[in-house]
Amino acid sequence: MRLSILGGGGFRVPLVYGALAGGGVSEVTLYDTDPLRVGVIRSVLAGQGAGGPAVRVAHDLDDALRGADFVFSAIRVGGTAGRVRDERTALAEGLLGQETTGAGGVLYGLRTVPVALRIAERVRAVAPDAWVINFSNPAGMVTEAMAEVLGGRVIGICDSPVGLVRRAARAAGADPDAVRYDYLGLNHLGWLRSLTLDGTELLPGLLADPAALASFEEGRLFGATWLRALGALPNEYLHYYYFRRETLRSARAADETRGEFLARQQDAFFTRAAREPEAAYALWEATRREREETYLADGRAASGGWQRDACDLDGGGYERVALALMRAVARDEPARLVLNVRNGGTVAALPPDAVIETVCEVDGAGARPLPAAPPGDAELGLMLQVKAVERAVVEAARTGSRTAALRALALHPLVDSPAVAARVLARAGLEPGAGRD
């Protein structure tokens, strides 16, 4: 099998490559618009010692796609500088600036979806039989946009749900590889609603045990009282919705945003690793460890301040999901994974082509969402509102409509005023009325 990684100069690419050893991939092609970054990442892979497949660097998109069996799309349009602008634009208007949630996520989507659509069109033209696995954030809306071109041959993945399941299973005293689970929502907006081992439901007992809840990240992040009230375990990103005031206060008090930290950290890494290619892997590993230790720092500060557990510092998790997905499709070996796919009829209140994040059955024919119990009223309300935002972003990106962009931003639950939304768009150079409506 041949795998192409778009965004091949991305910092997390070595995690994917490390998972490929013995996985049946004969060649990995890296493509990135930044030659320095992709060169450094190639040096990291060379020093990784993972016994992985051959690596080549493509010099244009069509070259990267041609002959690929799988395409991993992990692009960051605008780089970390774009993320910093999104965060600071939102914070300047008193809004959360997280890159995939709220105003920051809308701005990032408006910038990313047009590029993702062009990539999908080139995949259809150059590699029509390839499967596209989308890592690019905001993953739900990007996958939904690409599916307009590629249909079911694009599947979105995220590491948050699998991390939640594994942490919850360990806290309940179960083997994470032996449990069954029910997870439903949108990307970065989902809930673990059932966790069973050999037919025995574990979730109620876990939610009733404050000590067990305090033993893992989501339990500490949301607190036992709120989790018992919910009756489910939320994805970590729901902290921005449930505790928006506390998280915003923490973000505004911080010396730098998450994007500013990553920009500073990664600039230093890539600069030094370009000068010292023989040390690239060791430098990458040290940088990766610091990155994981500081993950979700705003939310942890807002929930009392605590350090991440050692078992959560290995990095990613999304690379394991990607490899499992690829194996299931390529070998026609059924697997159950939490993925971003078209809804079909899983959530009756959403359109069939709306992308949701849920448990899927995967085989050689692709991924299909499993039947699921309807979401509760509160969960469905959030899903409907955020899905309206996502679809407005895709419309704005596809048509150039500034009115759709305003609607996307103003309807988001974390944006409290259409006037504020208009000012955010103006700060970002997307003022309504400045373009097509």
C-alpha positions in Angstrom: 0.0 0.0 0.0 1.1 3.5 -0.7 0.3 6.3 1.7 0.4 10.0 1.0 0.5 12.6 3.9 -0.7 16.1 3.0 0.8 18.4 5.5 3.8 16.2 5.6 5.8 18.8 7.5 3.4 18.7 10.4 4.8 18.1 13.8 2.7 15.0 14.5 3.7 13.2 11.3 6.3 11.0 13.1 3.6 9.6 15.3 1.8 8.3 12.2 5.0 7.0 10.7 6.0 5.2 14.0 2.7 3.3 13.9 3.2 2.0 10.4 6.0 -0.5 11.1 4.7 -3.9 9.9 1.4 -2.4 8.8 1.6 -3.2 5.1 2.6 0.2 3.9 5.4 0.1 1.3 5.9 3.8 0.8 5.0 7.1 2.5 4.9 10.2 0.4 5.2 13.6 2.2 3.8 16.7 0.7 3.9 20.2 2.3 4.0 23.8 1.1 6.9 24.5 3.5 10.1 22.8 2.2 12.0 23.5 5.4 9.5 21.8 7.6 9.0 18.8 5.4 12.8 18.4 5.3 13.1 18.4 9.0 10.3 15.9 9.4 12.1 13.6 7.0 15.2 13.9 9.2 13.1 13.0 12.2 11.7 9.9 10.5 15.2 8.9 9.4 16.3 9.0 13.1 13.2 7.3 14.5 14.5 3.8 14.0 11.0 2.4 13.7 11.6 0.1 10.8 9.0 2.0 8.8 8.4 2.1 5.1 10.4 4.1 2.5 9.9 7.9 2.5 9.8 10.2 -0.4 8.9 13.9 -0.7 6.6 15.1 -3.4 7.0 18.5 -4.9 3.4 19.2 -5.9 0.0 18.0 -4.9 -0.8 15.8 -7.9 2.6 14.1 -7.6 1.7 13.3 -4.0 -1.7 11.9 -4.9 -0.9 9.9 -7.9 -0.9 6.2 -7.2 -1.9 6.6 -3.5 -4.1 4.0 -1.9 -4.7 6.2 1.2 -4.3 9.9 1.6 -4.0 11.4 5.1 -5.0 15.0 5.1 -3.4 16.9 8.0 -3.1 20.4 6.6 -2.9 23.6 8.7 -3.8 26.5 6.4 -2.1 29.7 7.6 0.2 27.7 9.9 0.6 28.5 13.6 0.6 32.2 12.7 -2.9 31.9 11.5 -3.9 30.1 14.7 -2.4 32.9 16.8 -4.4 35.5 14.8 -7.6 33.6 15.3 -7.0 33.3 19.0 -6.1 36.9 19.5 -9.0 38.1 17.3 -11.5 36.3 19.5 -9.9 37.2 22.8 -9.9 40.9 21.8 -13.7 40.7 21.6 -14.0 38.9 24.9 -14.6 35.5 23.3 -12.8 32.1 23.7 -10.0 31.8 21.1 -9.7 28.0 20.9 -8.7 26.9 17.4 -11.6 24.4 16.7 -14.3 25.8 19.1 -16.2 29.0 19.0 -14.9 32.1 17.1 -11.5 30.6 16.5 -12.9 27.4 15.0 -15.1 29.4 12.7 -12.3 31.5 11.4 -10.1 28.5 11.0 -12.8 26.7 9.1 -13.4 29.7 6.8 -9.7 29.6 5.9 -9.3 25.8 5.7 -12.5 24.5 3.9 -11.7 26.1 0.5 -8.3 24.4 0.5 -9.8 21.1 1.6 -12.3 21.3 -1.3 -9.6 21.9 -3.8 -7.7 18.9 -2.4 -10.8 16.7 -2.7 -11.3 17.8 -6.3 -7.7 16.8 -7.1 -8.1 13.4 -5.3 -11.2 12.7 -7.5 -9.2 13.6 -10.6 -5.8 12.0 -9.9 -6.5 9.2 -7.4 -10.2 8.4 -7.6 -9.8 5.0 -5.9 -7.9 6.4 -2.9 -9.4 6.6 0.6 -9.0 10.0 2.3 -8.5 10.0 6.1 -9.0 13.6 7.3 -7.0 14.8 10.3 -7.4 18.5 9.4 -9.2 20.7 11.9 -11.9 21.6 12.4 -12.3 18.0 11.5 -16.1 17.7 11.4 -16.7 20.6 9.0 -13.7 19.8 6.9 -14.8 16.2 6.5 -18.3 17.3 5.6 -17.0 19.7 3.0 -14.7 17.0 1.4 -17.6 14.5 1.4 -19.5 16.8 -1.0 -16.9 15.8 -3.5 -15.7 12.4 -2.4 -18.8 10.9 -0.7 -18.0 8.0 1.6 -14.4 7.8 0.5 -13.4 10.5 3.0 -13.5 9.6 6.7 -12.6 12.0 9.5 -10.7 10.9 12.6 -9.9 12.4 16.0 -8.0 11.1 19.0 -10.2 12.7 21.7 -13.0 10.0 21.8 -10.6 7.0 21.9 -8.6 8.7 24.6 -11.8 9.3 26.7 -12.9 5.6 26.2 -9.5 4.3 27.3 -9.2 6.6 30.3 -12.8 5.8 31.5 -12.2 2.1 31.1 -9.1 2.2 33.2 -10.8 4.2 35.9 -13.6 1.7 35.9 -11.1 -1.1 36.4 -11.5 -2.6 32.9 -9.2 -3.5 30.1 -9.6 -0.6 27.5 -9.2 -3.2 24.7 -12.1 -5.3 26.0 -14.9 -2.8 26.5 -17.8 -1.9 24.2 -19.0 1.7 24.2 -21.6 4.1 22.9 -20.3 7.5 21.8 -22.3 10.1 19.9 -22.0 13.7 18.9 -20.1 16.0 16.5 -16.3 16.4 16.4 -15.1 18.0 19.7 -18.8 17.9 20.8 -19.6 14.3 21.9 -20.6 12.2 24.8 -19.6 8.7 26.1 -23.0 7.3 27.1 -22.3 3.7 27.7 -19.3 1.6 28.7 -19.8 -2.2 29.0 -17.6 -5.2 29.7 -19.0 -8.6 28.9 -22.5 -7.1 28.9 -22.2 -5.4 32.2 -22.7 -1.6 32.2 -19.8 0.2 33.9 -20.7 3.9 33.5 -23.2 4.4 36.3 -20.8 2.9 38.8 -18.0 5.1 37.5 -20.2 8.2 37.7 -21.1 7.4 41.3 -17.5 7.0 42.4 -15.8 10.4 43.1 -12.4 8.8 43.7 -12.6 6.9 40.4 -13.6 10.1 38.6 -10.7 12.0 40.1 -8.3 9.5 38.7 -8.6 10.6 35.1 -8.5 13.7 33.0 -12.2 14.2 32.1 -13.3 13.4 35.7 -11.0 16.1 37.0 -11.8 18.5 34.2 -15.6 18.5 34.7 -15.9 17.4 38.3 -18.0 14.6 39.9 -21.0 16.8 40.6 -21.5 17.9 37.1 -20.8 14.5 35.6 -23.4 12.9 37.8 -25.9 15.5 36.7 -25.1 14.8 33.0 -25.2 11.1 33.4 -22.5 10.8 30.7 -18.8 11.6 30.1 -18.3 14.5 27.8 -15.5 15.0 25.3 -12.9 17.2 26.9 -13.7 20.1 24.4 -17.1 20.4 26.0 -15.4 22.1 28.9 -15.4 25.3 26.7 -19.2 25.1 26.6 -20.1 24.0 30.1 -17.5 26.1 31.9 -17.1 28.9 29.4 -16.7 31.7 32.0 -14.0 30.0 33.9 -12.1 28.9 30.8 -12.3 32.4 29.3 -11.0 33.9 32.5 -8.1 31.5 32.5 -7.3 32.1 28.9 -7.3 35.9 29.3 -5.1 35.7 32.3 -2.5 33.5 30.6 0.8 35.1 29.4 0.4 33.6 25.9 -2.3 31.6 24.0 -1.9 28.0 23.1 -1.1 29.0 19.5 1.6 31.4 20.7 3.2 28.7 22.8 3.2 26.2 19.9 4.5 28.9 17.5 7.4 29.7 19.8 8.1 26.1 20.6 7.9 24.8 17.0 9.8 27.6 15.5 12.7 26.8 17.9 12.4 23.1 17.1 12.4 23.5 13.3 15.1 26.1 13.2 17.5 24.0 15.4 16.6 20.7 13.7 17.3 22.2 10.3 20.8 23.1 11.5 21.3 19.7 13.2 19.5 17.1 11.2 21.4 14.3 13.0 19.7 15.4 16.2 16.3 16.0 14.7 14.6 13.0 16.3 15.9 13.7 19.8 14.8 17.3 19.5 11.4 16.3 18.2 10.8 13.9 21.1 11.7 16.5 23.7 9.5 19.0 22.0 6.6 16.5 21.8 6.8 15.7 25.5 6.6 19.4 26.4 3.7 19.8 24.0 1.7 16.9 25.6 2.4 18.1 29.1 0.9 21.5 28.4 -2.1 20.3 26.4 -5.5 21.8 27.4 -3.7 24.0 29.9 -6.6 26.6 30.1 -9.1 24.0 31.0 -6.9 22.4 33.6 -6.2 25.8 35.1 -9.9 26.6 35.2 -10.7 23.3 36.9 -8.3 23.8 39.8 -4.9 23.1 38.1 -3.5 19.6 37.8 -0.8 17.8 35.8 -1.6 15.3 33.1 -1.1 11.6 33.9 2.0 9.8 32.6 -0.1 7.4 30.5 -1.6 10.4 28.6 1.8 11.8 27.6 2.7 9.3 24.9 1.2 11.6 22.3 -1.6 11.5 19.8 -3.7 8.4 19.7 -5.1 9.5 16.4 -2.3 7.6 14.7 -3.6 4.4 16.2 -7.1 5.2 15.0 -5.8 6.0 11.5 -3.8 2.7 11.3 -6.8 0.6 12.6 -9.0 2.3 10.0 -6.6 1.7 7.2 -6.1 -1.9 8.1 -9.9 -2.6 8.3 -10.5 -1.1 4.8 -7.4 -2.5 3.1 -7.7 -6.0 4.5 -11.5 -6.1 4.7 -11.2 -6.9 8.4 -14.2 -5.6 10.4 -13.4 -3.2 13.2 -15.4 -0.8 15.4 -14.0 2.7 15.7 -15.3 6.2 16.6 -15.1 8.2 13.3 -16.5 11.2 11.6 -18.9 10.0 8.9 -22.1 11.0 7.2 -25.1 10.7 9.5 -27.4 8.7 7.3 -30.3 8.1 9.7 -28.3 7.8 12.9 -29.6 11.1 14.3 -33.0 11.6 12.9 -33.0 15.4 13.5 -29.9 15.9 11.4 -29.7 15.8 7.6 -28.4 12.5 6.2 -25.3 14.1 4.7 -24.4 15.9 7.9 -21.1 14.5 9.3 -21.4 13.2 12.9 -18.8 11.5 15.2 -20.0 8.1 16.4 -19.2 4.4 16.6 -18.8 2.9 13.2 -18.4 -0.5 11.7 -15.5 -0.5 9.2 -14.5 -3.0 6.5 -13.5 -3.1 2.9 -16.6 -1.1 1.9 -15.7 1.8 4.2 -17.3 3.1 7.4 -20.9 2.9 8.4 -22.4 4.4 11.6 -24.0 1.9 14.0 -27.5 2.4 15.2 -27.5 4.6 18.3 -30.0 5.7 20.9 -31.3 9.3 20.2 -29.3 12.0 22.0 -31.0 13.7 24.9 -32.7 17.1 24.4 -29.7 19.1 25.8 -27.2 17.2 23.7 -29.3 17.4 20.6 -29.8 21.1 21.1 -26.1 21.7 21.1 -25.5 19.4 18.2 -28.2 21.1 16.1 -26.8 24.6 16.8 -23.2 23.7 16.2 -24.1 21.8 13.0 -25.9 24.9 11.7 -22.6 26.8 12.3 -20.6 24.1 10.5 -22.8 24.0 7.5 -22.8 27.8 7.3 -19.0 27.8 7.3 -19.0 25.3 4.4 -21.5 27.5 2.5 -19.4 30.6 3.1 -16.2 28.9 2.0 -17.8 27.3 -1.1 -19.7 30.4 -2.3 -17.7 33.3 -0.8 -20.8 34.6 1.0 -19.9 37.1 3.8 -23.5 36.8 5.0 -23.1 33.0 5.5 -19.8 33.7 7.4 -21.6 36.2 9.7 -24.4 33.7 10.3 -21.9 30.9 11.1 -20.1 33.1 13.7 -23.1 34.7 15.2 -25.0 31.4 15.7 -22.2 29.8 17.6 -23.2 29.1 21.3 -19.9 30.7 22.4 -20.5 33.9 20.5 -22.9 36.1 22.4 -23.8 38.9 19.9 -24.2 39.3 16.1 -22.5 42.7 16.6 -19.5 41.0 18.2 -19.5 38.5 15.4 -19.4 41.2 12.8 -16.4 42.9 14.5 -14.6 39.6 14.6 -15.1 39.1 10.9 -13.9 42.7 10.3 -10.8 42.1 12.3 -10.2 39.0 10.2 -10.7 40.9 7.0 -14.0 39.2 6.3 -16.4 42.0 7.0 -20.0 41.3 5.8 -20.7 43.3 2.6 -17.1 43.3 1.5 -17.7 40.4 -0.8 -20.4 38.2 -2.3 -23.7 37.8 -0.4 
